[in-house]
Amino acid sequence: MLRATVFLLVVIGAVLGRNLQRIVGGQDAEVGQGKYQVSLRTLMNQHFCGGAILSASWVVTAGHCTLGKKPGEFLAAVGSRSVNDGLGYRVDYVFRHPSFDAHTLTDDIALLETEAPIVFSDLVQPAVLGQRIIPEGLEALLTGWGQQVYPGSVSSTLQALSMVTMSNEECRKKHSVDPYSPPIRDTNICAIRENAGACMGDSGSPLVLGNELVGIVSWGVPCAQNFGDVFTRISAYREWIIESISAKEM
């Protein structure tokens, strides 16, 4: 992965002597769970990031997931709990937020347009675009195919993990002990689960309340180190998402 990849801090963690070989703590997603989940894959069908379906033609993911990726050179796969299956749609258009910064992970969000419309079914549905400020203390669901142990390979089966939202103030306090952590902004939302969390391969994956998409995985201290995982807050980019899609479809 490139420098801006989520959980880039794995090297930092090793230097600080942290135990990174910890199970992320999710469980196999139930059939029909995470209908909005996307697996971003190379043309050789290798998973590298997650994403969420917004509509029949649009997917949202983390900005850093699109670094070095050109339209037509990767797929958005949907409809399967298996990281090797599902229906893959070639990505025809990539629009990373114009203010994205790979070093600080500012505005870590991107939109992808598929070459052909995504076919919806009982197992494939769009998420509802979040529009509210999510308070702390709510139970949210994270899904993804990221690593379950470090070092290791991505999970073969979609994982689901219940997490609790944190205030940004508490999240900043937890991360303040690490001088390498990027700043946590109002455009971020944090969530935590003791001894569990996102890991490599989960970048761009969705955090939801019910069917409401409230965040996408941006970064964290790998893996499951109880700092709280940091997500791009969808409500902060709602207008940008709507305006960007509308402008492209005009």
Secondary structure by P-SEA (a helix, b strand, c coil): ccccccccaaaaaaaaccccccccccccccccccccbbbbbcccccccbbbbbccccbbbbbcccccccccccccccccccccccccccccccccccccccccccccccbbbbbcccccccccbbbcccccccccccbbbbbbccccccccccccccbbbbbbbbbcaaaaaaaaccccccccccccbbbbbccccccccccccbbbbcccccccccccccccccccbbbbcccccaaaaaaaaaaaaac
